[in-house]
């Protein structure tokens, strides 16, 4: 893995969907860099500090959220002189997103008073009253033809289906939720999943015409759903709960066919490989080097710094995993499945139980078994699958990266000792990663993964 030098950033960073450009927020400036050379290809100046950026799907336009104002500005890469500014006035803007056609911007006002569709073609705008949420509650079909937007009126939740061509409402249906949390179209556009707030465990599957295909409730009288994720193939729906379990539903009967538990004690029989991050001091033998007295004196005065690298040790089961018990007197307890992500081929799923923040679980959905456990020294901040193959990369806020593939797990020591990897994102073609520190970033070129059917070897 090769790393670039570090560059300044003060906010969001995002790869363009066509994998050619990288947008970086630096205070009020939007810097567009070429992915391969990281040279600046375009520079835009906004009216205030940039707090949010999003590329249009065609990679020709990019919007910047200046939520302190609050307002939006949009820019064109093909026509740098073209400008667009959206200001909702007293209503404010809490969130903004592109439509799939890359020619409309959807904004949600403060206090969810209205959702507005702004056209870049004829400056027309369309309003939808009472959206349920600011950043959530909106989902587009993969083909970009329809939008499902959740609204609430008269203490009842509704789903509005809109055409992304005319923005006319094609249908409205009420949903059986107490307080709708979010909505997602399936990747094949055949179904819509809706789930209730954490106070009510309820997962509802609807057809696009409003028919309820299934209602799933795992238990009552407890905190409910924390995360929901469709598999890329649309055949599986994973539901992560506060009871530290994942339940996977199939798309034919909408019944649970797999349950994955996250227990602090892992006992045999277990086919999973357990990897634990450990320190590995880098010992330098300088006994045969000819060093001057001045160098030795200066080194002793400054104090020798111990260079420590990390590696994975493979543990045998049984294993007791580090656990944090959430306080009972505080809201939003740190427990349950807070991170859940599918591999691009839908075979693997990585998860994190928030009461075990240093542990990442990798599940083999095809074999219905645990494939690996990665025990880190620090809490896992982000984990992301390579969009082109079965390769998982994660970070913990240290200067290292951690990688898992079906053939093993690896620690990668970054060349910047003072650089803390707080977040990471893949480019859409899987060629590189962006690694973010508090006020800087770098890119890492990732080699192609060699296809191998071998299991874990003793060398790993």
Residue pairs with C-beta under 8 A, 6 or more apart in sequence:
1 401
1 412
1 444
1 445
1 446
1 447
2 444
2 445
3 414
3 415
3 416
3 442
3 443
3 444
3 445
4 38
4 442
4 443
4 444
4 445
5 442
6 416
6 419
6 437
6 440
6 441
6 442
7 24
7 33
7 38
7 440
7 441
7 442
8 26
8 439
8 440
9 24
9 25
9 26
9 436
9 439
9 440
9 441
10 25
10 26
10 27
10 49
10 439
11 25
11 26
11 27
11 49
11 50
11 51
11 52
11 53
12 25
12 50
12 51
12 52
12 53
13 22
13 23
13 24
13 25
13 53
13 425
13 434
13 436
13 441
14 22
14 23
14 53
14 54
14 55
14 425
15 21
15 22
15 23
15 35
15 55
15 425
15 426
15 427
15 428
15 434
16 22
16 23
16 55
16 59
16 62
17 55
17 56
17 57
17 58
17 59
17 428
18 58
18 59
18 428
19 35
19 427
19 428
19 429
19 431
20 34
20 35
20 59
21 32
21 33
21 34
21 35
21 41
21 59
21 77
22 32
22 33
22 34
22 35
22 38
22 434
22 443
23 30
23 31
23 32
23 33
23 53
23 55
23 62
24 30
24 31
24 32
24 33
24 441
25 31
25 50
25 51
25 53
25 64
27 49
27 50
28 45
28 46
28 47
28 48
28 49
28 50
29 43
29 44
29 45
29 46
29 50
30 43
30 44
30 45
30 46
30 50
30 53
30 62
30 64
30 75
31 40
31 42
31 43
32 40
32 41
32 42
32 43
32 44
32 62
32 77
33 39
33 40
33 41
34 41
35 427
35 431
35 432
35 443
38 443
42 75
42 77
42 80
44 64
44 73
44 75
44 80
46 64
46 66
46 73
47 66
47 69
47 71
47 73
47 85
48 66
48 68
48 69
48 71
49 66
49 68
50 64
50 65
50 66
51 65
51 66
51 67
51 68
52 64
52 65
52 67
52 96
53 62
53 63
53 64
53 65
54 62
54 63
54 65
54 96
54 97
54 98
55 61
55 62
55 98
56 62
56 63
56 98
56 102
56 103
57 98
57 100
57 101
57 102
57 144
58 102
59 77
60 76
60 77
60 78
60 102
61 74
61 75
61 76
61 77
61 98
61 102
61 120
62 74
62 75
62 77
63 72
63 73
63 74
63 75
63 96
63 98
63 105
64 72
64 73
64 74
64 75
65 72
65 93
65 95
65 96
66 72
66 73
67 93
67 94
69 87
70 87
70 88
70 92
70 93
70 94
70 110
71 85
71 86
71 87
71 88
71 93
72 84
72 85
72 86
72 87
72 93
72 96
72 105
72 107
73 83
73 84
73 85
73 86
74 83
74 84
74 85
74 86
74 105
74 120
75 82
75 83
75 84
76 82
84 120
86 93
86 96
86 105
86 107
86 118
88 107
88 109
88 116
91 109
91 110
91 113
91 114
92 109
92 110
93 107
93 108
93 109
93 110
94 108
94 109
94 110
94 112
94 134
94 135
95 107
95 108
95 134
95 135
96 105
96 106
96 107
96 108
97 105
97 106
97 138
98 104
98 105
98 106
99 105
99 106
99 117
99 140
99 144
99 147
99 164
100 140
100 141
100 144
100 145
100 164
101 144
101 164
101 165
103 119
103 120
103 121
104 117
104 118
104 119
104 120
104 164
104 167
105 117
105 118
105 120
106 115
106 116
106 117
106 118
106 138
107 115
107 116
107 118
108 114
108 115
108 116
108 131
108 133
108 134
108 135
109 115
109 116
112 130
112 131
112 132
112 133
112 134
113 129
113 130
114 127
114 128
114 129
114 130
114 131
115 127
115 128
115 131
115 138
115 149
116 125
116 126
116 127
116 128
117 125
117 126
117 127
117 128
117 167
118 125
119 125
126 167
128 149
128 151
128 160
128 162
129 151
129 153
130 151
130 152
130 153
131 137
131 138
131 149
131 150
131 151
132 150
132 151
132 152
132 157
132 180
133 150
133 182
136 181
136 182
136 183
137 149
137 150
137 180
137 182
137 183
138 147
138 148
138 149
138 150
138 183
139 147
139 148
139 183
139 184
139 185
139 192
140 146
140 147
140 148
140 164
140 185
141 147
141 185
141 189
142 185
142 187
142 188
142 189
143 189
144 164
145 163
145 164
145 165
146 161
146 162
146 163
146 164
146 170
146 189
146 208
147 161
147 162
147 164
148 159
148 160
148 161
148 162
148 183
148 185
148 192
149 159
149 160
149 162
150 157
150 158
150 159
150 160
150 180
150 182
150 183
150 194
151 157
151 158
151 159
151 160
152 158
152 180
156 174
157 174
157 175
157 177
157 179
157 180
158 172
158 173
158 174
158 175
159 172
159 173
159 175
159 183
159 192
159 194
159 206
159 210
160 169
160 171
160 172
161 169
161 170
161 171
161 172
161 208
162 168
162 169
162 170
163 170
171 209
171 210
173 206
173 210
175 194
175 204
175 206
176 202
176 204
176 212
176 215
177 194
177 195
177 196
177 197
177 200
177 202
177 204
178 196
178 197
178 199
178 200
178 202
179 196
179 197
179 199
179 200
180 194
180 195
180 196
180 197
181 195
181 196
181 197
181 198
181 225
182 194
182 195
182 228
183 192
183 193
183 194
184 192
184 193
184 228
184 230
185 191
185 192
186 192
186 193
186 230
186 234
186 237
186 251
187 230
187 231
187 232
187 233
187 234
188 234
189 208
190 207
190 208
190 234
190 251
191 205
191 206
191 207
191 208
191 213
191 251
192 205
192 206
192 207
192 208
193 203
193 204
193 205
193 206
193 228
193 230
193 237
194 203
194 204
194 205
194 206
195 202
195 203
195 204
195 224
195 225
195 228
195 239
196 202
196 203
196 224
196 225
197 224
198 223
198 224
198 225
198 226
198 242
199 223
199 224
200 224
201 217
201 218
201 219
201 220
201 222
201 224
201 225
201 241
202 215
202 216
202 217
202 224
202 225
203 215
203 216
203 217
203 225
203 228
203 237
203 239
203 249
204 212
204 214
204 215
204 216
205 212
205 213
205 214
205 215
205 216
205 237
205 254
206 212
206 213
207 213
213 254
214 249
214 254
216 239
216 247
216 249
216 254
216 256
218 239
218 241
218 243
218 245
218 247
218 256
219 243
222 242
222 243
223 241
223 242
223 243
223 333
223 336
224 241
224 242
225 239
225 240
225 241
225 242
226 240
226 241
226 242
226 336
226 337
226 338
227 239
227 240
227 337
227 338
227 339
227 340
228 237
228 238
228 239
228 240
229 237
229 238
229 240
229 340
229 341
229 342
229 349
230 236
230 237
230 238
230 342
231 237
231 238
231 342
231 346
231 349
231 365
232 342
232 344
232 345
232 346
233 345
233 346
234 251
235 250
235 251
235 346
236 248
236 249
236 250
236 251
236 346
236 365
237 248
237 249
237 251
237 254
238 246
238 247
238 248
238 249
238 340
238 342
238 349
239 246
239 247
239 248
239 249
240 246
240 336
240 337
240 338
240 340
240 351
241 247
241 336
241 337
242 333
242 335
242 336
243 336
244 261
244 262
244 263
244 335
244 336
244 337
244 353
244 355
245 259
245 260
245 261
245 262
245 337
246 259
246 260
246 262
246 337
246 340
246 349
246 351
246 363
247 256
247 258
247 259
247 260
248 256
248 257
248 258
248 259
248 260
248 365
249 255
249 256
249 257
250 257
258 365
258 368
260 351
260 361
260 363
260 370
262 337
262 351
262 353
262 356
262 361
264 320
264 321
264 323
264 356
265 318
265 319
265 320
265 321
266 272
266 274
266 317
266 318
266 319
266 320
266 321
266 373
267 317
267 318
268 317
268 318
270 317
270 370
271 369
271 370
271 371
272 317
272 362
272 369
272 370
272 371
272 372
272 373
273 314
273 371
273 372
273 373
273 408
273 409
273 456
274 314
274 315
274 316
274 317
274 319
274 372
274 373
274 375
275 312
275 313
275 314
275 315
275 372
275 373
275 374
275 375
275 404
275 409
276 312
276 313
276 314
276 315
276 375
277 310
277 311
277 312
277 374
277 375
277 376
277 377
277 402
277 411
278 310
278 311
278 312
278 313
279 308
279 309
279 310
280 308
280 309
280 310
280 311
281 306
281 307
281 308
281 309
282 306
282 307
282 308
282 309
284 307
309 411
309 413
310 377
310 398
310 400
310 411
310 413
311 411
312 374
312 409
312 410
312 411
314 456
314 460
315 375
319 373
319 375
321 356
321 359
321 373
321 375
322 356
322 358
322 359
322 375
323 355
323 356
324 334
324 355
324 356
324 357
325 355
326 333
326 334
326 335
326 355
327 333
334 354
334 355
334 357
335 353
335 354
335 355
336 353
336 354
336 355
337 351
337 352
337 353
337 354
338 352
338 353
338 354
339 350
339 351
339 352
339 354
339 380
339 383
340 349
340 350
340 351
340 352
341 349
341 350
341 351
341 383
341 384
341 385
342 348
342 349
342 385
343 349
343 350
343 385
343 390
343 392
344 385
344 386
344 387
344 388
344 389
344 390
345 389
345 390
346 365
347 364
347 365
347 366
347 390
348 362
348 363
348 364
348 365
348 371
348 385
348 390
348 392
348 406
349 362
349 363
349 365
350 360
350 361
350 362
350 363
350 383
350 385
350 392
350 404
351 360
351 361
351 363
352 359
352 360
352 361
352 380
352 383
353 359
353 361
357 379
357 380
358 375
358 376
358 377
358 378
358 379
358 380
358 396
359 373
359 374
359 375
359 376
359 380
360 373
360 374
360 376
360 380
360 383
360 392
360 394
360 404
361 370
361 372
361 373
362 370
362 371
362 372
362 373
362 374
362 392
362 404
363 369
363 370
363 371
364 370
364 371
371 406
372 404
372 409
374 394
374 402
374 404
374 409
376 394
376 396
376 402
377 396
377 398
378 396
378 397
378 398
379 396
379 397
380 394
380 395
380 396
381 395
381 396
381 397
381 421
381 422
381 423
382 394
382 395
382 422
382 423
382 424
383 392
383 393
383 394
383 395
384 392
384 393
384 394
384 424
384 425
384 426
384 433
385 391
385 392
385 426
386 392
386 393
386 426
386 430
386 446
386 449
387 426
387 428
387 429
387 430
388 429
388 430
389 430
389 449
390 405
390 406
390 449
391 403
391 404
391 405
391 446
391 449
392 403
392 404
392 405
393 401
393 402
393 403
393 424
393 426
393 433
394 401
394 402
394 403
394 404
394 424
395 401
395 402
395 421
395 422
395 423
395 424
395 435
396 402
396 421
397 420
397 421
397 422
398 420
398 421
399 413
399 414
399 416
399 417
399 418
399 419
399 420
399 421
400 411
400 412
400 413
400 414
400 421
401 411
401 412
401 414
401 421
401 424
401 433
401 435
401 444
402 409
402 410
402 411
402 412
403 409
403 410
403 411
403 412
404 410
405 449
406 452
406 455
407 452
407 454
407 455
407 456
407 457
407 460
408 456
408 457
408 460
409 460
414 421
414 435
414 444
416 442
419 435
419 437
419 440
419 442
420 437
420 438
421 435
421 436
421 437
422 436
422 437
422 438
423 435
423 436
424 433
424 434
424 435
424 436
425 433
425 434
426 432
426 433
427 433
427 434
430 446
431 445
431 446
432 443
432 444
432 445
432 446
433 443
433 444
433 446
434 441
434 442
434 443
435 441
435 442
435 443
435 444
